[in-house]
Amino acid sequence: MNSNLNKDEQDKMTNRRQFLKGAGAAALGAGMISRVSLAALPESPSSMSATMEPPPEPTSGRWYNPVVTLNGWSLPWRMKNGWKEFHLTAEAVEREIAPGMTARLWGYNGQSPGPTIECVEGDKVRIFVTNRLPEHTTVHWHGIFLAAGMDGVGGLSQPHIPPGKTFVYEFELKQSGTFMYHPHADEMVQMAMGMMGSLVVHPKDPELHKVDRDFCFLMSAYDIDPGTMTAKVNTMLDFNLWTWNSRVFPGIDHLVCREGDRVRVRMGNLTMTNHPIHLHGLNFEVAGTDGGWVRPEARWPEVTSDVAIGQMRAIEFDADAPGDWAMHCHKSHHTMNPMGHSVPNMIGVDQREVQQSIAKLLPGYMVMGERGMADMGEMTMPLPANTLPMMTGEGQFGPIEMGGMFTVLKIRADQKANDYTDPGWYDFPAGTVAYEVDLS
Ligand SMILES: [Cu+2]
């Protein structure tokens, strides 16, 4: 992430300001910038990278424990006369889904999802939204209590933000918890193209709901044909990329923890189906939803939490089990990448004859799936450009055979506080790994 604009971007920004000044002289609708100085728009920093930024300490305003956005970053702000000012730019972006595949999506400030917005209960927040899309948009602040005219539903609570225009949203945060932002305008297209971001409101008292590590991500699904880059927006069910923060395994950041840490994972679902998120090795509690914190006496232990469409869940656990633990959606088709969704079931079918006849026409042709699909994880089948194998990833014992919504929770005794660097694969103590029985 580079929060300092280069010369070219500065010129663009200046041009945009001048353009806005000109436009500002004309009639302004409700919500458009009128009460704030047009020349004083805060910067709209942009990121081209899918690399996790270490949690940013708050630079001004009330102190809080920052969150860690998987493969993402948090949006800087500036304080102005007691207001925390952010600047989102809605625009076309390119997102690396995993090494080997890049998608053309829509997002905010250079990425899909957009940067995480972090603020504190009691903050007065002013969020500028500049629309650089080819069509109008709005931003809805999912779960936030605010004046109806700030809720961002195009046509219902405000006029749409036309291309090239900047609107401003203002509200005072009366709650803390886990929320998100996304358009409420041409949603079918704009959400299918990746427009969304996490919105975290920290408690005023940093000791409340305190954890050592606080991760967040949003779930989104895309339908991108192998060899192409643009998400199909009319797909209703048959998506082929199931993502966390617009990334798939093995491109999703690992959740690195120190043994003994209290850990929170905030996750939101903006796909069109539910995702039962399963964690190995530990149990957890749902400590919060997008409706607020769950009272401690109302929590129960779980190892899988279903995150339904349009819901958010903040789970918490004590990282007391060292090791490498899988964390994934339990729908097995959601831990797969594109190249497997239309493969027929060939288990038990002897394809040798077929192979021989096809190989005459297509040298190098391979049959697949006679013994299950695991062979496909190992095969280095030639793929069309810009797509990903169905099952992939290499662990210390062999192929992991996963894709999509899958990552690894890494708990280490010797990880330093606030250190998120990948410690590598777990060093299993001797005699603790499943082993082959000697039958001789
Ligand atoms: Cu799922």
Residues whose N, C-alpha, C, O or C-beta is under 5 A from the ligand:
A	BS01	CU	N274 H275 P276 C329 K331 H334
